[in-house]
Amino acid sequence: MPNTHPEQILLIKKLNTENINAIKICAEMMANSEPWITLGRDHEASIQTLSDKRKEVFVAYKDDEIAAFIILNMQGAFVGYIQTLCVSSEQRGQGIGTQLLEFAEERIFSEFPNVFMCVSSFNTEAQKLYQKLGYEIIGELKDFIISNHSEILLRKTISSLSEFRK
């Protein structure tokens, strides 16, 4: 993976679902920050999400501390779906999320031509970042998780599925 943020030295590793301590740290990071607070994702739900063996979870370490994580779904209707991208509140704004997203894109694009993700309508800063990084809005799911808010479906692509398979 090319390091487009040389000021940050990150180690990105796949989460071992047996590493209960890392799962708890990530779950706490998620449950105590936006957008998950507004979405009602509590600590227990976060642990369940992180422990799902059908998902791929990658953790970014900075100075031997967990700085961020990303959850990928490589099965189902939207193969290459980024379910969650979470950066610790102390590490935000330093390019860590962008590096982790680039890592995930490389992983997904090695097998599929599309990356999908949803971003909450109230999460305007994330929306700006994703659009800056080449994601396009392809749909809106009104009142999908919570009432009076939408989930905005985003896509980044490198080719059509038929061309990619050739």
Contact map, one row per residue, 1 for C-alpha under 8 A:
1110000000000000000000000000000000000000000000000000000000000000000000000000000000000000000000000000011001000000000000000000000000000000000000000000000000000000000000
1111000000000000000000000000000000000000000000000000000000000000000000000000000000000000000000000000000000000000000000000000000000000000000000000000000000000000000000
1111110000000000000000000000000000000000000000000000000000000000000000000000000000000000000000000010000000000000000000000000000000000000000000000000000000000000000000
0111110000000000000000000000000000000000000000000000000000000000000000000000000000000000000000000010000000000000000000000000000000000000000000000000000000000000000000
0011111100000000000000000000000000000000000000000000000000000000000000000000000000000000000000100010000000000000000000000000000000000000000000000000000000000000000000
0011111110000000000000000000000000000000000000000000000000000000000000000000000000000000000000000000000000000000000000000000000000000000000000000000000000000000000000
0000111110000000000000000000000000000000000000000000000000000000000000000000000000000000000000000000000000000000000000000000000000000000000000000000000000000000000000
0000111111000000000000000000000000000000000000000000000000000100000000000000000000000000000001110000000000000000000000000000000000000000000000000000000000000000000000
0000011111100000000000000000000000000000000000000000000000000110000000000000000000000000000000000000000000000000000000000000000000000000000000000000000000000000000000
0000000111110000000000000000000000000000000000000000000000011110000000000000000000000000000000010000000000000000000000000000000000000000000000000000000000000000000000
0000000011111000000000000000000000000000000000000000000000011100000000000000000000000000000000000000000000000000000000000000000000000000000000000000000000000000000000
0000000001111100000000000000000000000000000000000000000001111000000000000000000000000000000000000001000000000000000000000000000000000000000000000000000000000000000000
0000000000111110000000000000000000000000000000000000000001110000000000000000000000000000000000000000000000000000000000000000000000000000000000000000000000000000000000
0000000000011111000000000000000000000000000000000000000111100000000000000000000000000000000000000000000000000000000000000000000000000000000000000000000000000000000000
0000000000001111101001000000000000000000000000000000000111100000000000000000000000000000000000000000000000000000000000000000000000000000000000000000000000000000000000
0000000000000111111000000000000000000000000000000000000000000000000000000000000000000000000000000000000000000000000000000000000000000000000000000000000000000000000000
0000000000000011111100100000000000000000000000000110100000000000000000000000000000000000000000000000000000000000000000000000000000000000000000000000000000000000000000
0000000000000001111100000000000000000000000000000000000000000000000000000000000000000000000000000000000000000000000000000000000000000000000000000000000000000000000000
0000000000000011111111100000000000000000000000000000000000000000000000000000000000000000000000000000000000000000000000000000000000000000000000000000000000000000000000
0000000000000000111111110000000000000000000000000000000000000000000000000000000000000000000000000000000000000000000000000000000000000000000000000000000000000000000000
0000000000000000001111111000000000000000000000000000000000000000000000000000000000000000000000000000000000000000000000000000000000000000000000000000000000000000000000
0000000000000010001111111100000000000000000000000000000000000000010000000000000000000000000000000000000000000000000000000000000000000000000000000000000000000000000000
0000000000000000101111111110000000000000000000100110000000000000000000000000000000000000000000000000000000000000000000000000000000000000000000000000000000000000000000
0000000000000000000111111111000000000000000000100000000000000000000000000000000000000000000000000000000000000000000000000000000000000000000000000000000000000000000000
0000000000000000000011111111100000000000000000000000000000000000010000000000000000000000000000000000000000000000000000000000000000000000000000000000000000000000000000
0000000000000000000001111111110000000000000000000100000000000000010110000000000000000000000000000000000000000000000000000000000000000000000000000000000000000000000000
0000000000000000000000111111111000000000001101100100000000000000000000000000000000000000000000000000000000000000000000000000000000000000000000000000000000000000000000
0000000000000000000000011111111100000000001001000000000000000000000000000000000000000000000000000000000000000000000000000000000000000000000000000000000000000000000000
0000000000000000000000001111111110000000000000000000000000000000000000000000000000000111100000000000000000000000000000000000000000000000000000000000000000000000000000
0000000000000000000000000111111111010000101001000000000000000000000000000000000000000100000000000000000000000000000000000000000000000000000000000000000000000000000000
0000000000000000000000000011111110011000111001000000000000000000000000000000000000000000000000000000000000000000000000000000000000000000000000000000000000000000000000
0000000000000000000000000001111111011000000000000000000000000000000000000000000000000000000000000000000000000000000000000000000000000000000000000000000000000000000000
0000000000000000000000000000111111111000000000000000000000000000000000000000000000000000100000000000000000000000000000000000000000000000000000000000000000000000000000
0000000000000000000000000000010111111100000000000000000000000000000000000000000000000000000000000000000000000000000000000000000000000000000000000000000000000000000000
0000000000000000000000000000000011111110000000000000000000000000000000000000000000000000000000000000000000000000000000010010000000000000000000000000000000000000000000
0000000000000000000000000000011111111111110000000000000000000000000000000000000000000000000000000000000000000000000000000000000000000000000000000000000000000000000000
0000000000000000000000000000001111111111110000000000000000000000000000000000000000000000000000000000000000000000000000000000000000000000000000000000000000000000000000
0000000000000000000000000000000001111111100000000000000000000000000000000000000000000000000000000000000000000000000000000000000000000000000000000000000000000000000000
0000000000000000000000000000000000111111100000000000000000000000000000000000000000000000000000000000000000000000000000000000000000000000000000001100000000000000000000
0000000000000000000000000000000000011111110000000000000000000000000000000000000000000000000000000000000000000000000000000000000000000000000000000000000000000000000000
0000000000000000000000000000011000011111111011000000000000000000000000000000000000000000000000000000000000000000000000000000000000000000000000000000000000000000000000
0000000000000000000000000000001000011001111111000000000000000000000000000000000000000000000000000000000000000000000000000000000000000000000000000000000000000000000000
0000000000000000000000000011011000000000111111100000000000000000000000000000000000000000000000000000000000000000000000000000000000000000000000000000000000000000000000
0000000000000000000000000010000000000000011111110000000000000000000000000000000000000000000000000000000000000000000000000000000000000000000000000000000000000000000000
0000000000000000000000000000000000000000111111111000000000000000000000000000000000000000000000000000000000000000000000000000000000000000000000000000000000000000000000
0000000000000000000000000011011000000000111111111100000000000000000000000000000000000000000000000000000000000000000000000000000000000000000000000000000000000000000000
0000000000000000000000110010000000000000001111111110000000000000000000000000000000000000000000000000000000000000000000000000000000000000000000000000000000000000000000
0000000000000000000000000000000000000000000111111111000000000000000000000000000000000000000000000000000000000000000000000000000000000000000000000000000000000000000000
0000000000000000000000000000000000000000000011111111000000000000000000000000000000000000000000000000000000000000000000000000000000000000000000000000000000000000000000
0000000000000000100000100110000000000000000001111111000010000000000000100000000000000000000000000000000000000000000000000000000000000000000000000000000000000000000000
0000000000000000100000100000000000000000000000111111100000000000000000000000000000000000000000000000000000000000000000000000000000000000000000000000000000000000000000
0000000000000000000000000000000000000000000000011111111000000000000000000000000000000000000000000000000000000000000000000000000000000000000000000000000000000000000000
0000000000000000100000000000000000000000000000000011111100000000000000000000000000000000000000000000000000000000000000000000000000000000000000000000000000000000000000
0000000000000000000000000000000000000000000000000001111100000000000000001010000000000000000000000000000000000000000000000000000000000000000000000000000000000000000000
0000000000000000000000000000000000000000000000000001111110000000000000111100000000000000000000000000000000000000000000000000000000000000000000000000000000000000000000
0000000000000110000000000000000000000000000000000000111111000000000000111100000000000000000000000000000000000000000000000000000000000000000000000000000000000000000000
0000000000000110000000000000000000000000000000000100001111100000000011110000000000000000000000000000000000000000000000000000000000000000000000000000000000000000000000
0000000000011110000000000000000000000000000000000000000111110000000011100000000000000000000000000000000000000000000000000000000000000000000000000000000000000000000000
0000000000011110000000000000000000000000000000000000000011111000011111000000000000000000000000000000000000000000000000000000000000000000000000000000000000000000000000
0000000001111000000000000000000000000000000000000000000001111100011110000000000000000000000000010001000000000000000000000000000000000000000000000000000000000000000000
0000000001110000000000000000000000000000000000000000000000111111111100000000000000000000000000000000000000000000000000000000000000000000000000000000000000000000000000
0000000111100000000000000000000000000000000000000000000000011111111000000000000000000000000000000000000000000000000000000000000000000000000000000000000000000000000000
0000000011000000000000000000000000000000000000000000000000001111100000000000000000000000000000000000000000000000000000000000000000000000000000000000000000000000000000
0000000000000000000000000000000000000000000000000000000000001111110000000000000000000000000000000000000000000000000000000000000000000000000000000000000000000000000000
0000000000000000000000000000000000000000000000000000000000001111111000000000000000000000000000000000000000000000000000000000000000000000000000000000000000000000000000
0000000000000000000001001100000000000000000000000000000000111101111110000000000000000000000000000000000000000000000000000000000000000000000000000000000000000000000000
0000000000000000000000000000000000000000000000000000000000111100111110000000000000000011001000010000000000000000000000000000000000000000000000000000000000000000000000
0000000000000000000000000100000000000000000000000000000000111000011111000000000000001111000000011001000000000000000000000000000000000000000000000000000000000000000000
0000000000000000000000000100000000000000000000000000000011110000011111100000000000011110000000000001000000000000000000000000000000000000000000000000000000000000000000
0000000000000000000000000000000000000000000000000000000011100000000111110000000001111100000000000001100100000000000000000000000000000000000000000000000000000000000000
0000000000000000000000000000000000000000000000000100001111000000000011111000000001111000000000000000000000000000000000000000000000000000000000000000000000000000000000
0000000000000000000000000000000000000000000000000000001110000000000001111100000111110000000000000000000100000000000000000000000000000000000000000000000000000000000000
0000000000000000000000000000000000000000000000000000011100000000000000111111011111100000000000000000000000000000000000000000000000000000000000000000000000000000000000
0000000000000000000000000000000000000000000000000000001100000000000000011111011110000000000000000000000000010000000000000000000000000000000000000000000000000000000000
0000000000000000000000000000000000000000000000000000010000000000000000001111111100000000000000000000000000000000000000000000000000000000000000000000000000000000000000
0000000000000000000000000000000000000000000000000000000000000000000000001111111000000000000000000000000000000000000000000000000000000000000000000000000000000000000000
0000000000000000000000000000000000000000000000000000000000000000000000000011111000000000000000000000000000000000000000000000000000000000000000000000000000000000000000
0000000000000000000000000000000000000000000000000000000000000000000000001111111110000000000000000000000000000000000100000000000000000000000000000000000000000000000000
0000000000000000000000000000000000000000000000000000000000000000000000001111111110000000000000000000000000000001011100000000000000000000000000000000000000000000000000
0000000000000000000000000000000000000000000000000000000000000000000000011110011111000000000000000000000000010001011100000000000000000000000000000000000000000000000000
0000000000000000000000000000000000000000000000000000000000000000000000011100011111100000000000000000000000000000001110000000000000000000000000000000000000000000000000
0000000000000000000000000000000000000000000000000000000000000000000001111000000111111000000000000000000000000000001111000000000000000000000000000000000000000000000000
0000000000000000000000000000000000000000000000000000000000000000000001111000000011111000000000000000000000000000000011000000000000000000000000000000000000000000000000
0000000000000000000000000000000000000000000000000000000000000000000011110000000001111100000000000000000000000000000000000000000000000000000000000000000000000000000000
0000000000000000000000000000000000000000000000000000000000000000000111100000000001111110000000001000100000000000000000000000000000000000000000000000000000000000000000
0000000000000000000000000000110000000000000000000000000000000000000111000000000000011111000000001000000000000000000000000000000000000000000000000000000000000000000000
0000000000000000000000000000100000000000000000000000000000000000001110000000000000001111101100011000000000000000000000000000000000000000000000000000000000000000000000
0000000000000000000000000000100000000000000000000000000000000000001100000000000000000111111100000000000000000000000000000000000000000000000000000000000000000000000000
0000000000000000000000000000100010000000000000000000000000000000000000000000000000000011111100000000000000000000000000000000000000000000000000000000000000000000000000
0000000000000000000000000000000000000000000000000000000000000000000000000000000000000001111100000000000000000000000000000000000000000000000000000000000000000000000000
0000000000000000000000000000000000000000000000000000000000000000001000000000000000000011111111010000000000000000000000000000000000000000000000000000000000000000000000
0000000000000000000000000000000000000000000000000000000000000000000000000000000000000011111111111000000000000000000000000000000000000000000000000000000000000000000000
0000000000000000000000000000000000000000000000000000000000000000000000000000000000000000001111110000000000000000000000000000000000000000000000000000000000000000000000
0000000100000000000000000000000000000000000000000000000000000000000000000000000000000000001111111000000000000000000000000000000000000000000000000000000000000000000000
0000100100000000000000000000000000000000000000000000000000000000000000000000000000000000000111111110000000000000000000000000000000000000000000000000000000000000000000
0000000101000000000000000000000000000000000000000000000000010000001100000000000000000010001111111111000000000000000000000000000000000000000000000000000000000000000000
0000000000000000000000000000000000000000000000000000000000000000000100000000000000001110000101111111100000000000000000000000000000000000000000000000000000000000000000
0000000000000000000000000000000000000000000000000000000000000000000000000000000000000000000000111111110000000000000000000000000000000000000000000000000000000000000000
0011100000000000000000000000000000000000000000000000000000000000000000000000000000000000000000111111111000000000000000000000000000000000000000000000000000000000000000
0000000000010000000000000000000000000000000000000000000000010000000111000000000000000000000000011111111100000000000000000000000000000000000000000000000000000000000000
0000000000000000000000000000000000000000000000000000000000000000000001000000000000001000000000001111111110000000000000000000000000000000000000000000000000000000000000
1000000000000000000000000000000000000000000000000000000000000000000000000000000000000000000000000111111111000000000000000000000000000000000000000000000000000000000000
1000000000000000000000000000000000000000000000000000000000000000000000000000000000000000000000000011111111100000000000000000000000000000000000000000000000000000000000
0000000000000000000000000000000000000000000000000000000000000000000001010000000000000000000000000001111111110000000000000000000000000000000000000000000000000000000000
0000000000000000000000000000000000000000000000000000000000000000000000000000000000000000000000000000111111111000001000000000000000000000000000000000000000000000000000
1000000000000000000000000000000000000000000000000000000000000000000000000000000000000000000000000000011111111100000000000000000000000000000000000000000000000000000000
0000000000000000000000000000000000000000000000000000000000000000000000000000000000000000000000000000001111111110000000000000000000000000000000000000000000000000000000
0000000000000000000000000000000000000000000000000000000000000000000000000100000100000000000000000000000111111111111000000000000000000000000000000000000000000000000000
0000000000000000000000000000000000000000000000000000000000000000000000000000000000000000000000000000000011111111111000000000000000000000000000000000000000000100000000
0000000000000000000000000000000000000000000000000000000000000000000000000000000000000000000000000000000001111111100000000000000000000000000000000000000000000000000000
0000000000000000000000000000000000000000000000000000000000000000000000000000000000000000000000000000000000111111100000000000000000000000000000000000000000000000000000
0000000000000000000000000000000000000000000000000000000000000000000000000000001100000000000000000000000000011111111000000000000000000000000000000000000000000000100100
0000000000000000000000000000000000000000000000000000000000000000000000000000000000000000000000000000000000011111111000000000000000000000000000000000000000001111100100
0000000000000000000000000000000000000000000000000000000000000000000000000000001100000000000000000000000000011001111100000000000000000000000000000000000000111110000000
0000000000000000000000000000000000000000000000000000000000000000000000000000001111000000000000000000000010011001111110000000000000000000000000000000000000111000000000
0000000000000000000000000000000000000000000000000000000000000000000000000000011111000000000000000000000000000000011111000000000000000000000000000000000011110000000000
0000000000000000000000000000000000000000000000000000000000000000000000000000000011100000000000000000000000000000001111100000000000000000000000000000000011100000000000
0000000000000000000000000000000000000000000000000000000000000000000000000000000001100000000000000000000000000000000111110000000000000000000000000000001111000000000000
0000000000000000000000000000000000000000000000000000000000000000000000000000000000000000000000000000000000000000000011111010011000000000000000000000001111000000000000
0000000000000000000000000000000000100000000000000000000000000000000000000000000000000000000000000000000000000000000001111111000000000000000000000000111100000000000000
0000000000000000000000000000000000000000000000000000000000000000000000000000000000000000000000000000000000000000000000111111000000000000000000000000111100000000000000
0000000000000000000000000000000000000000000000000000000000000000000000000000000000000000000000000000000000000000000000011111000000000000000000000000100000000000000000
0000000000000000000000000000000000100000000000000000000000000000000000000000000000000000000000000000000000000000000000111111111000000000000000000000000000000000000000
0000000000000000000000000000000000000000000000000000000000000000000000000000000000000000000000000000000000000000000000011111111100000000000000000000000000000000000000
0000000000000000000000000000000000000000000000000000000000000000000000000000000000000000000000000000000000000000000000000011111110000000000000000000000000000000000000
0000000000000000000000000000000000000000000000000000000000000000000000000000000000000000000000000000000000000000000000100011111111000000000000000000000000000000000000
0000000000000000000000000000000000000000000000000000000000000000000000000000000000000000000000000000000000000000000000100011111111100000000000000000000000000000000000
0000000000000000000000000000000000000000000000000000000000000000000000000000000000000000000000000000000000000000000000000001111111110000000000000000000000000000000000
0000000000000000000000000000000000000000000000000000000000000000000000000000000000000000000000000000000000000000000000000000111111111000000000000000000000000000000000
0000000000000000000000000000000000000000000000000000000000000000000000000000000000000000000000000000000000000000000000000000011111111110000000000000000000000000000000
0000000000000000000000000000000000000000000000000000000000000000000000000000000000000000000000000000000000000000000000000000001111111111000000000000000000000000000000
0000000000000000000000000000000000000000000000000000000000000000000000000000000000000000000000000000000000000000000000000000000111111110000000000000000000000000000000
0000000000000000000000000000000000000000000000000000000000000000000000000000000000000000000000000000000000000000000000000000000011111110000000000000000000000000000000
0000000000000000000000000000000000000000000000000000000000000000000000000000000000000000000000000000000000000000000000000000000001111111000000000000000000010000000000
0000000000000000000000000000000000000000000000000000000000000000000000000000000000000000000000000000000000000000000000000000000001111111100000000000000001110000000000
0000000000000000000000000000000000000000000000000000000000000000000000000000000000000000000000000000000000000000000000000000000000100111110000000000000001110000000000
0000000000000000000000000000000000000000000000000000000000000000000000000000000000000000000000000000000000000000000000000000000000000011111000000000000111100000000000
0000000000000000000000000000000000000000000000000000000000000000000000000000000000000000000000000000000000000000000000000000000000000001111100000000000111100000000000
0000000000000000000000000000000000000000000000000000000000000000000000000000000000000000000000000000000000000000000000000000000000000000111110000000000111000000000000
0000000000000000000000000000000000000000000000000000000000000000000000000000000000000000000000000000000000000000000000000000000000000000011111000000011110000000000000
0000000000000000000000000000000000000000000000000000000000000000000000000000000000000000000000000000000000000000000000000000000000000000001111110000011110000000000000
0000000000000000000000000000000000000000000000000000000000000000000000000000000000000000000000000000000000000000000000000000000000000000000111110011111000000000000000
0000000000000000000000000000000000000000000000000000000000000000000000000000000000000000000000000000000000000000000000000000000000000000000011111111111000000000000000
0000000000000000000000000000000000000000000000000000000000000000000000000000000000000000000000000000000000000000000000000000000000000000000011111110111000000000000000
0000000000000000000000000000000000000010000000000000000000000000000000000000000000000000000000000000000000000000000000000000000000000000000000111110111000000000000000
0000000000000000000000000000000000000010000000000000000000000000000000000000000000000000000000000000000000000000000000000000000000000000000000111111110000000000000000
0000000000000000000000000000000000000000000000000000000000000000000000000000000000000000000000000000000000000000000000000000000000000000000001111111110000000000000000
0000000000000000000000000000000000000000000000000000000000000000000000000000000000000000000000000000000000000000000000000000000000000000000001100111110000000000000000
0000000000000000000000000000000000000000000000000000000000000000000000000000000000000000000000000000000000000000000000011100000000000000000001111111111000000000000000
0000000000000000000000000000000000000000000000000000000000000000000000000000000000000000000000000000000000000000000000011000000000000000000111111111111100000000000000
0000000000000000000000000000000000000000000000000000000000000000000000000000000000000000000000000000000000000000000001111000000000000000000111111000111110000000000000
0000000000000000000000000000000000000000000000000000000000000000000000000000000000000000000000000000000000000000000001111000000000000000111110000000011111000000000000
0000000000000000000000000000000000000000000000000000000000000000000000000000000000000000000000000000000000000000000111100000000000000000111110000000001111100000000000
0000000000000000000000000000000000000000000000000000000000000000000000000000000000000000000000000000000000000000000111100000000000000011111000000000000111110000000000
0000000000000000000000000000000000000000000000000000000000000000000000000000000000000000000000000000000000000000011110000000000000000011110000000000000011111000000000
0000000000000000000000000000000000000000000000000000000000000000000000000000000000000000000000000000000000000000011100000000000000000111000000000000000001111100000000
0000000000000000000000000000000000000000000000000000000000000000000000000000000000000000000000000000000000000000111000000000000000000000000000000000000000111111000000
0000000000000000000000000000000000000000000000000000000000000000000000000000000000000000000000000000000000001000110000000000000000000000000000000000000000011111000000
0000000000000000000000000000000000000000000000000000000000000000000000000000000000000000000000000000000000000000110000000000000000000000000000000000000000001111101100
0000000000000000000000000000000000000000000000000000000000000000000000000000000000000000000000000000000000000000100000000000000000000000000000000000000000001111111100
0000000000000000000000000000000000000000000000000000000000000000000000000000000000000000000000000000000000000001100000000000000000000000000000000000000000000011111110
0000000000000000000000000000000000000000000000000000000000000000000000000000000000000000000000000000000000000000000000000000000000000000000000000000000000000001111111
0000000000000000000000000000000000000000000000000000000000000000000000000000000000000000000000000000000000000000000000000000000000000000000000000000000000000011111111
0000000000000000000000000000000000000000000000000000000000000000000000000000000000000000000000000000000000000001100000000000000000000000000000000000000000000011111111
0000000000000000000000000000000000000000000000000000000000000000000000000000000000000000000000000000000000000000000000000000000000000000000000000000000000000000111111
0000000000000000000000000000000000000000000000000000000000000000000000000000000000000000000000000000000000000000000000000000000000000000000000000000000000000000011111
